[in-house]
Amino acid sequence: MAVAKFKACDFFGLNSKCLEFLPLQNRNIFVKPLVVEAKANTRIESAKIRNRRMLKKSNGTPRRPRLSVFCSEKQLYAMLVDDRNKKCLFYGCTLRKSIRDDPTCTTVEAAKRVGEELVKACVDLDINEISYYDRNGFAHGERMQAFEISYGFLPR
């Protein structure tokens, strides 16, 4: 099998004889042009991108912390975050035994109890307002609405 020698300038330069170095029997190769297709972000990816952009603008302080709420398929997690000192001032979730067992309840009722615990923690920490309500790009569901109503948010 005879292979021709080539220089880098022949391959990348002005001479467009890039297929000369291939063996003679393989010269009938059809080269497809490169096609770049634009792909739109999915709904979830778009929400995450928007959330990251907003987090760059918002900062929690000890007096005005950021309220971050994450809602998985079955549970709800809420945190008050002081971004300047990188501390979590409050953490509550629907999995805690103190919230779930006393008496037993559904996840929607547990989300309401997490909101009530958050209000108690805000009173103890002397917090009157939050700097940013971070829903992590998630839409309002039953658990989020129960949490917001108990905390005092108006649904958007």
Backbone as a chain_set.jsonl record, in Angstrom:
{"seq": "MAVAKFKACDFFGLNSKCLEFLPLQNRNIFVKPLVVEAKANTRIESAKIRNRRMLKKSNGTPRRPRLSVFCSEKQLYAMLVDDRNKKCLFYGCTLRKSIRDDPTCTTVEAAKRVGEELVKACVDLDINEISYYDRNGFAHGERMQAFEISYGFLPR", "coords": {"N": [[0.85, -1.159, 0.0], [0.821, 2.02, -1.056], [1.669, 5.132, 0.189], [1.447, 8.577, -0.085], [3.753, 11.234, 0.665], [3.213, 14.125, 2.669], [3.071, 17.612, 3.447], [2.558, 19.877, 6.205], [1.69, 22.333, 5.295], [0.509, 21.651, 2.889], [-1.728, 20.331, 3.741], [-3.13, 22.126, 5.439], [-2.734, 24.586, 4.264], [-2.574, 26.737, 1.362], [-2.721, 24.983, -0.778], [-5.132, 22.784, -1.717], [-5.089, 19.936, -1.608], [-5.836, 17.752, 0.074], [-6.553, 15.101, 0.135], [-4.614, 13.569, -1.073], [-2.807, 11.961, 0.244], [-4.096, 9.611, 0.83], [-4.614, 6.105, 0.122], [-4.788, 4.829, -3.281], [-7.082, 3.26, -3.96], [-9.031, 4.146, -2.195], [-9.896, 6.683, -2.867], [-12.392, 7.498, -3.719], [-14.091, 8.701, -1.811], [-16.823, 10.141, -0.276], [-17.12, 13.199, 1.129], [-18.905, 14.53, 3.696], [-20.451, 17.688, 4.26], [-19.866, 19.755, 7.127], [-22.4, 20.106, 9.4], [-23.968, 22.2, 11.577], [-26.266, 22.096, 14.07], [-28.627, 24.032, 15.768], [-29.574, 23.701, 19.104], [-32.243, 23.943, 21.176], [-32.578, 24.841, 24.619], [-33.901, 22.673, 27.117], [-36.92, 22.819, 29.083], [-36.372, 22.519, 31.821], [-33.578, 22.916, 31.88], [-33.453, 25.59, 31.057], [-34.68, 26.887, 33.206], [-32.818, 26.36, 35.222], [-30.605, 27.741, 34.228], [-31.55, 30.386, 34.291], [-31.839, 30.617, 37.057], [-29.169, 30.405, 37.975], [-28.147, 32.773, 36.885], [-29.595, 34.688, 38.323], [-28.655, 34.181, 40.898], [-26.11, 35.223, 40.819], [-26.573, 37.917, 41.049], [-27.858, 38.268, 43.478], [-27.354, 38.44, 46.983], [-27.097, 37.059, 50.158], [-27.353, 38.339, 53.461], [-26.532, 38.509, 57.011], [-28.715, 39.868, 58.231], [-30.56, 40.083, 56.149], [-31.159, 37.363, 54.776], [-30.829, 34.903, 52.104], [-33.493, 32.986, 50.914], [-33.621, 29.74, 50.166], [-35.287, 27.289, 48.406], [-35.859, 23.962, 47.724], [-37.516, 21.58, 45.838], [-38.118, 18.305, 45.603], [-39.268, 15.283, 43.95], [-40.801, 14.129, 45.951], [-40.287, 15.432, 48.389], [-39.667, 18.477, 50.339], [-37.289, 21.007, 50.774], [-35.863, 23.563, 52.717], [-33.853, 26.47, 53.156], [-32.252, 29.076, 54.955], [-29.895, 31.268, 53.916], [-26.819, 32.776, 54.543], [-24.928, 34.458, 52.501], [-22.64, 36.039, 52.545], [-21.066, 35.313, 54.795], [-21.036, 32.682, 54.293], [-22.813, 30.77, 55.528], [-25.342, 28.617, 56.805], [-28.321, 29.604, 58.06], [-30.78, 28.554, 58.788], [-32.253, 25.36, 58.447], [-34.608, 23.257, 57.088], [-36.655, 20.43, 56.433], [-39.03, 18.186, 54.881], [-38.526, 15.657, 55.698], [-37.656, 15.471, 58.291], [-37.924, 14.033, 61.513], [-39.076, 15.366, 63.648], [-40.852, 17.044, 62.409], [-42.425, 15.383, 60.804], [-43.437, 13.16, 62.391], [-45.102, 14.045, 64.431], [-48.177, 14.929, 64.923], [-48.475, 12.149, 62.569], [-48.296, 12.948, 59.06], [-49.134, 14.158, 55.71], [-47.014, 14.924, 52.843], [-47.602, 17.478, 51.955], [-48.786, 18.715, 54.178], [-46.585, 18.506, 55.843], [-44.828, 20.214, 54.514], [-46.078, 22.613, 55.019], [-45.679, 22.745, 57.752], [-42.9, 22.989, 57.777], [-42.653, 25.576, 56.786], [-43.817, 26.95, 58.943], [-41.946, 26.377, 60.941], [-39.823, 27.763, 59.865], [-40.697, 30.402, 60.114], [-40.679, 30.633, 62.909], [-37.905, 30.358, 63.346], [-36.993, 32.654, 62.036], [-38.063, 34.655, 63.685], [-36.651, 34.124, 66.039], [-34.04, 34.676, 65.162], [-34.229, 37.344, 64.619], [-34.99, 38.29, 62.053], [-36.451, 40.157, 59.57], [-36.985, 40.425, 56.869], [-36.281, 38.926, 53.662], [-33.594, 38.635, 51.295], [-33.716, 37.469, 48.778], [-35.879, 35.226, 47.189], [-35.328, 32.098, 46.463], [-36.245, 29.75, 44.313], [-34.994, 27.791, 42.954], [-35.523, 27.433, 40.256], [-37.855, 25.959, 40.064], [-41.305, 25.324, 39.464], [-44.444, 26.384, 40.903], [-45.903, 24.093, 43.074], [-48.067, 21.836, 44.878], [-46.822, 21.402, 47.384], [-44.987, 23.538, 47.463], [-46.756, 25.721, 47.435], [-48.138, 25.318, 49.849], [-46.035, 25.663, 51.636], [-45.338, 28.352, 51.085], [-47.686, 29.752, 51.747], [-47.845, 29.301, 54.48], [-45.581, 30.616, 55.263], [-46.058, 33.17, 54.416], [-45.921, 34.149, 51.864], [-47.209, 35.411, 48.815], [-48.76, 33.629, 46.236], [-47.356, 33.685, 42.959]], "CA": [[0.0, 0.0, 0.0], [1.664, 3.191, -1.209], [1.12, 6.342, 0.784], [2.235, 9.736, -0.496], [4.175, 12.118, 1.747], [2.6, 15.448, 2.601], [3.535, 18.61, 4.401], [1.466, 20.524, 6.924], [1.149, 23.423, 4.489], [-0.363, 21.067, 1.891], [-2.969, 19.915, 4.387], [-3.846, 23.262, 5.992], [-2.399, 25.83, 3.582], [-3.257, 27.156, 0.149], [-2.969, 23.824, -1.643], [-6.247, 22.013, -1.164], [-4.959, 18.547, -2.053], [-5.74, 17.069, 1.355], [-6.822, 13.673, 0.016], [-3.552, 12.92, -1.842], [-2.06, 10.998, 1.036], [-4.856, 8.378, 0.971], [-4.326, 5.11, -0.922], [-5.507, 5.07, -4.529], [-8.379, 2.61, -4.035], [-9.975, 4.799, -1.283], [-10.056, 8.086, -3.234], [-13.792, 7.786, -4.027], [-14.766, 8.937, -0.539], [-17.663, 11.33, -0.283], [-16.972, 13.931, 2.374], [-20.114, 15.279, 4.004], [-20.151, 18.984, 4.876], [-20.157, 19.853, 8.553], [-23.666, 20.788, 9.655], [-24.145, 22.504, 12.992], [-27.677, 22.339, 14.355], [-28.88, 24.715, 17.028], [-30.45, 22.927, 19.969], [-32.833, 24.782, 22.22], [-32.531, 24.264, 25.959], [-35.172, 22.145, 27.601], [-37.577, 23.69, 30.059], [-35.66, 22.424, 33.096], [-32.283, 23.558, 31.711], [-33.67, 27.029, 31.0], [-34.948, 27.342, 34.565], [-31.558, 26.322, 35.964], [-29.756, 28.824, 33.723], [-32.098, 31.622, 34.857], [-31.556, 30.629, 38.486], [-27.749, 30.725, 38.155], [-27.972, 34.186, 36.558], [-30.13, 35.472, 39.428], [-27.814, 34.006, 42.078], [-24.96, 36.124, 40.703], [-26.999, 39.261, 41.417], [-28.393, 38.329, 44.836], [-26.46, 38.032, 48.052], [-27.734, 37.048, 51.461], [-26.597, 38.886, 54.589], [-27.12, 37.98, 58.255], [-29.998, 40.531, 58.495], [-31.448, 39.794, 55.01], [-30.623, 36.162, 54.121], [-31.494, 34.353, 50.916], [-34.303, 31.808, 51.214], [-33.493, 28.77, 49.084], [-36.239, 26.194, 48.561], [-35.727, 22.916, 46.714], [-38.657, 20.671, 45.907], [-37.905, 17.097, 44.812], [-40.543, 14.669, 43.588], [-41.597, 13.773, 47.126], [-39.963, 16.186, 49.589], [-39.369, 19.895, 50.23], [-36.146, 21.404, 51.598], [-35.773, 25.023, 52.779], [-32.668, 26.959, 53.859], [-31.92, 30.493, 55.001], [-28.458, 31.264, 53.648], [-26.03, 34.005, 54.628], [-23.906, 34.254, 51.472], [-21.395, 36.752, 52.86], [-20.273, 34.497, 55.723], [-21.164, 31.293, 53.834], [-23.414, 29.998, 56.609], [-26.762, 28.278, 56.726], [-28.938, 30.069, 59.302], [-31.899, 27.667, 59.089], [-32.464, 24.267, 57.504], [-35.772, 22.45, 57.412], [-37.146, 19.603, 55.327], [-40.196, 17.374, 55.223], [-38.067, 14.348, 56.162], [-37.302, 15.504, 59.712], [-38.872, 13.307, 62.361], [-39.816, 16.323, 64.485], [-41.918, 17.626, 61.583], [-43.24, 14.312, 60.231], [-44.042, 12.192, 63.307], [-45.76, 14.671, 65.559], [-48.667, 13.619, 64.494], [-48.093, 11.81, 61.201], [-48.969, 13.816, 58.094], [-48.716, 14.029, 54.309], [-45.901, 15.821, 52.516], [-48.12, 18.851, 51.845], [-48.893, 19.212, 55.556], [-45.222, 18.637, 56.358], [-44.273, 21.435, 53.91], [-46.666, 23.722, 55.772], [-44.977, 22.768, 59.041], [-41.549, 23.527, 57.536], [-42.839, 27.024, 56.722], [-44.04, 27.445, 60.298], [-40.639, 26.311, 61.621], [-39.016, 28.849, 59.31], [-41.167, 31.642, 60.737], [-40.144, 30.631, 64.282], [-36.466, 30.612, 63.269], [-36.811, 34.067, 61.67], [-38.352, 35.453, 64.877], [-35.522, 33.916, 66.955], [-32.842, 35.314, 64.61], [-34.562, 38.748, 64.386], [-34.973, 38.526, 60.607], [-37.747, 40.703, 59.162], [-37.17, 40.277, 55.429], [-35.267, 38.137, 52.971], [-33.067, 39.369, 50.146], [-34.099, 36.827, 47.523], [-36.583, 33.954, 47.331], [-34.703, 31.244, 45.454], [-37.003, 28.513, 44.131], [-34.139, 26.897, 42.167], [-36.098, 27.217, 38.942], [-39.003, 25.068, 40.095], [-42.606, 25.967, 39.428], [-45.242, 26.211, 42.115], [-46.681, 22.875, 43.21], [-48.853, 21.817, 46.118], [-45.937, 21.557, 48.538], [-44.44, 24.9, 47.445], [-47.818, 26.64, 47.819], [-48.385, 25.153, 51.28], [-44.898, 26.286, 52.31], [-45.405, 29.802, 50.903], [-48.824, 30.283, 52.478], [-47.517, 29.297, 55.902], [-44.535, 31.599, 55.498], [-46.63, 34.472, 54.175], [-45.736, 34.57, 50.477], [-48.376, 35.365, 47.939], [-48.402, 32.913, 45.006], [-47.195, 34.551, 41.788]], "C": [[0.905, 1.233, 0.0], [0.961, 4.414, -0.656], [2.034, 7.494, 0.415], [2.588, 10.566, 0.727], [3.492, 13.462, 1.569], [3.186, 16.325, 3.681], [2.316, 19.225, 5.085], [0.847, 21.639, 6.101], [0.246, 22.892, 3.375], [-1.722, 20.731, 2.486], [-3.795, 21.113, 4.85], [-3.688, 24.542, 5.176], [-3.215, 26.081, 2.34], [-3.568, 25.994, -0.772], [-4.057, 22.968, -1.021], [-6.232, 20.586, -1.693], [-4.858, 17.658, -0.82], [-5.979, 15.575, 1.24], [-5.738, 12.936, -0.761], [-2.832, 11.845, -1.057], [-2.817, 9.695, 1.244], [-4.47, 7.384, -0.122], [-5.239, 5.312, -2.131], [-6.891, 4.444, -4.552], [-9.425, 3.289, -3.147], [-10.235, 6.255, -1.652], [-11.505, 8.446, -3.549], [-14.612, 7.948, -2.748], [-15.567, 10.22, -0.67], [-17.563, 11.978, 1.092], [-18.22, 14.773, 2.582], [-19.717, 16.637, 4.602], [-20.569, 18.972, 6.348], [-21.414, 20.68, 8.75], [-23.802, 20.963, 11.161], [-25.602, 22.859, 13.203], [-27.811, 23.016, 15.71], [-29.879, 23.899, 17.829], [-30.959, 23.842, 21.075], [-32.731, 24.066, 23.56], [-33.906, 23.731, 26.331], [-35.723, 23.089, 28.664], [-36.822, 23.695, 31.39], [-34.303, 23.11, 32.994], [-32.426, 25.069, 31.7], [-33.918, 27.589, 32.395], [-33.666, 27.365, 35.39], [-30.623, 27.441, 35.532], [-30.228, 30.164, 34.281], [-31.759, 31.737, 36.336], [-30.096, 30.974, 38.751], [-27.482, 32.202, 37.885], [-28.475, 35.063, 37.709], [-29.263, 35.352, 40.676], [-26.571, 34.887, 42.028], [-25.31, 37.521, 41.192], [-27.413, 39.369, 42.88], [-27.372, 37.806, 45.833], [-27.22, 38.1, 49.368], [-26.8, 37.6, 52.523], [-27.19, 38.3, 55.866], [-28.482, 38.601, 58.583], [-31.025, 40.255, 57.397], [-30.919, 38.573, 54.264], [-31.417, 35.789, 52.866], [-32.251, 33.108, 51.346], [-34.259, 30.885, 50.012], [-34.413, 27.595, 49.367], [-36.055, 25.228, 47.4], [-36.869, 21.933, 46.913], [-38.371, 19.477, 45.006], [-39.263, 16.494, 44.474], [-41.423, 14.396, 44.803], [-41.394, 14.697, 48.321], [-39.736, 17.661, 49.271], [-38.261, 20.233, 51.214], [-36.045, 22.92, 51.557], [-34.557, 25.417, 53.612], [-32.651, 28.479, 53.847], [-30.411, 30.582, 54.92], [-27.895, 32.67, 53.77], [-24.851, 33.827, 53.677], [-22.585, 34.957, 51.797], [-20.482, 35.926, 53.758], [-20.3, 33.02, 55.364], [-21.673, 30.388, 54.95], [-24.878, 29.75, 56.314], [-27.387, 28.65, 58.073], [-30.1, 29.183, 59.743], [-31.948, 26.591, 58.023], [-33.663, 23.469, 57.98], [-36.202, 21.649, 56.2], [-38.3, 18.737, 55.825], [-39.8, 15.983, 55.699], [-37.76, 14.312, 57.66], [-38.382, 14.826, 60.55], [-39.686, 14.252, 63.226], [-40.969, 16.956, 63.713], [-42.906, 16.545, 61.146], [-44.043, 13.527, 61.27], [-45.035, 12.785, 64.303], [-47.04, 15.359, 65.159], [-48.325, 13.377, 63.028], [-48.932, 12.617, 60.205], [-48.481, 13.526, 56.68], [-47.575, 15.006, 54.033], [-46.363, 17.268, 52.373], [-48.255, 19.475, 53.233], [-47.51, 19.395, 56.168], [-44.552, 19.886, 55.783], [-44.81, 22.668, 54.624], [-45.983, 23.865, 57.129], [-43.552, 23.294, 58.897], [-41.618, 25.046, 57.452], [-43.057, 27.633, 58.097], [-42.753, 27.431, 61.113], [-39.735, 27.445, 61.154], [-39.411, 30.183, 59.924], [-40.634, 31.745, 62.166], [-38.654, 30.943, 64.288], [-36.185, 32.066, 62.916], [-37.072, 34.979, 62.865], [-37.188, 35.334, 65.858], [-34.268, 34.65, 66.481], [-33.033, 36.802, 64.334], [-34.406, 39.118, 62.901], [-36.368, 38.968, 60.193], [-38.02, 40.539, 57.681], [-36.041, 39.445, 54.847], [-34.815, 38.912, 51.741], [-33.564, 38.778, 48.837], [-34.767, 35.495, 47.835], [-36.155, 33.07, 46.17], [-35.463, 29.928, 45.389], [-36.222, 27.491, 43.323], [-34.76, 26.534, 40.828], [-37.332, 26.344, 38.917], [-40.299, 25.861, 40.122], [-43.337, 25.711, 40.743], [-46.013, 24.901, 42.046], [-47.45, 22.941, 44.513], [-47.982, 22.075, 47.336], [-45.372, 22.97, 48.617], [-45.516, 25.897, 47.885], [-48.126, 26.542, 49.306], [-47.269, 25.805, 52.092], [-45.012, 27.81, 52.251], [-46.551, 30.423, 51.691], [-48.513, 30.326, 53.977], [-46.448, 30.319, 56.226], [-45.046, 33.018, 55.249], [-46.397, 34.998, 52.762], [-47.061, 34.544, 49.751], [-47.978, 34.619, 46.683], [-48.373, 33.858, 43.818], [-48.055, 34.099, 40.661]], "O": [[1.66, 1.458, 0.945], [-0.191, 4.694, -0.988], [3.251, 7.407, 0.58], [1.837, 10.608, 1.701], [3.225, 13.886, 0.444], [3.72, 15.851, 4.684], [1.19, 19.106, 4.602], [-0.357, 21.881, 6.177], [-0.679, 23.584, 2.95], [-2.746, 20.835, 1.811], [-5.014, 21.129, 4.68], [-4.441, 25.493, 5.381], [-4.383, 25.702, 2.254], [-4.576, 26.017, -1.478], [-3.899, 22.481, 0.099], [-7.249, 20.086, -2.172], [-3.903, 16.894, -0.682], [-5.639, 14.836, 2.164], [-5.927, 11.763, -1.084], [-2.297, 10.905, -1.646], [-2.247, 8.747, 1.784], [-4.037, 7.8, -1.197], [-6.321, 5.89, -2.019], [-7.81, 5.04, -5.114], [-10.616, 3.033, -3.326], [-10.752, 7.003, -0.822], [-11.814, 9.634, -3.64], [-15.703, 7.391, -2.628], [-15.057, 11.249, -1.115], [-17.891, 11.356, 2.102], [-18.556, 15.621, 1.755], [-18.754, 16.721, 5.364], [-21.499, 18.271, 6.744], [-21.481, 21.829, 8.313], [-23.756, 19.994, 11.919], [-26.118, 23.799, 12.599], [-27.174, 22.61, 16.682], [-30.903, 23.461, 17.305], [-30.175, 24.437, 21.814], [-32.791, 22.838, 23.626], [-34.934, 24.267, 25.917], [-35.057, 24.036, 29.081], [-36.653, 24.745, 32.009], [-33.904, 23.816, 33.92], [-31.594, 25.765, 32.283], [-33.412, 28.661, 32.727], [-33.449, 28.29, 36.173], [-29.927, 28.027, 36.361], [-29.412, 30.987, 34.696], [-31.429, 32.821, 36.819], [-29.806, 31.754, 39.657], [-26.677, 32.821, 38.581], [-27.849, 36.072, 38.035], [-29.142, 36.313, 41.436], [-26.034, 35.26, 43.071], [-24.444, 38.236, 41.695], [-27.33, 40.449, 43.464], [-26.632, 36.861, 45.56], [-27.903, 39.084, 49.653], [-25.594, 37.356, 52.487], [-28.24, 37.66, 55.819], [-29.331, 37.923, 59.162], [-32.223, 40.197, 57.672], [-30.289, 38.725, 53.217], [-32.512, 36.294, 52.618], [-31.71, 32.267, 52.063], [-34.799, 31.211, 48.955], [-34.338, 26.977, 50.429], [-36.091, 25.627, 46.236], [-37.147, 21.51, 48.035], [-38.379, 19.61, 43.782], [-40.295, 17.128, 44.691], [-42.649, 14.427, 44.702], [-42.257, 14.744, 49.197], [-39.627, 18.053, 48.11], [-38.292, 19.792, 52.363], [-36.132, 23.514, 50.482], [-34.26, 24.797, 54.633], [-32.997, 29.1, 52.842], [-29.713, 30.027, 55.77], [-28.414, 33.622, 53.187], [-23.889, 33.13, 53.999], [-21.524, 34.508, 51.363], [-19.276, 35.842, 53.522], [-19.672, 32.199, 56.033], [-21.054, 29.375, 55.278], [-25.555, 30.551, 55.669], [-27.029, 28.082, 59.105], [-30.376, 29.071, 60.937], [-31.717, 26.86, 56.844], [-33.726, 23.055, 59.138], [-36.125, 22.131, 55.069], [-38.512, 18.582, 57.027], [-40.673, 15.198, 56.071], [-37.621, 13.232, 58.234], [-39.579, 15.015, 60.331], [-40.853, 13.984, 63.511], [-41.963, 17.363, 64.314], [-44.113, 16.789, 61.125], [-45.223, 13.254, 61.047], [-45.75, 12.028, 64.961], [-46.901, 16.577, 65.054], [-47.927, 14.304, 62.324], [-50.098, 12.928, 60.452], [-47.543, 12.755, 56.475], [-47.218, 15.815, 54.889], [-45.593, 18.19, 52.643], [-47.881, 20.629, 53.437], [-47.288, 20.337, 56.929], [-43.789, 20.55, 56.483], [-44.091, 23.649, 54.812], [-45.74, 24.978, 57.594], [-43.047, 23.97, 59.794], [-40.748, 25.736, 57.983], [-42.541, 28.712, 58.389], [-42.491, 28.354, 61.885], [-38.978, 28.015, 61.939], [-38.548, 31.008, 60.222], [-40.19, 32.812, 62.59], [-38.183, 31.703, 65.134], [-35.239, 32.655, 63.44], [-36.372, 35.976, 63.04], [-36.777, 36.332, 66.45], [-33.517, 35.186, 67.296], [-32.106, 37.463, 63.865], [-33.778, 40.118, 62.554], [-37.349, 38.261, 60.425], [-39.181, 40.515, 57.272], [-34.986, 39.282, 55.46], [-35.555, 39.74, 51.209], [-33.807, 39.515, 47.881], [-34.269, 34.725, 48.656], [-36.576, 33.276, 45.032], [-35.351, 29.09, 46.284], [-36.746, 26.416, 43.032], [-34.54, 25.433, 40.322], [-37.819, 26.012, 37.836], [-40.378, 26.931, 40.726], [-42.893, 24.922, 41.578], [-46.7, 24.635, 41.06], [-47.481, 23.978, 45.175], [-48.341, 22.859, 48.213], [-45.284, 23.545, 49.702], [-45.216, 26.827, 48.635], [-48.352, 27.56, 49.96], [-47.53, 26.428, 53.121], [-44.804, 28.485, 53.26], [-46.4, 31.512, 52.246], [-48.88, 31.282, 54.661], [-46.404, 30.838, 57.341], [-44.514, 33.971, 55.819], [-46.649, 36.172, 52.492], [-47.931, 33.73, 50.058], [-46.943, 34.939, 46.098], [-49.238, 34.721, 43.675], [-48.047, 34.713, 39.594]]}, "num_chains": 1, "name": "protein.A"}
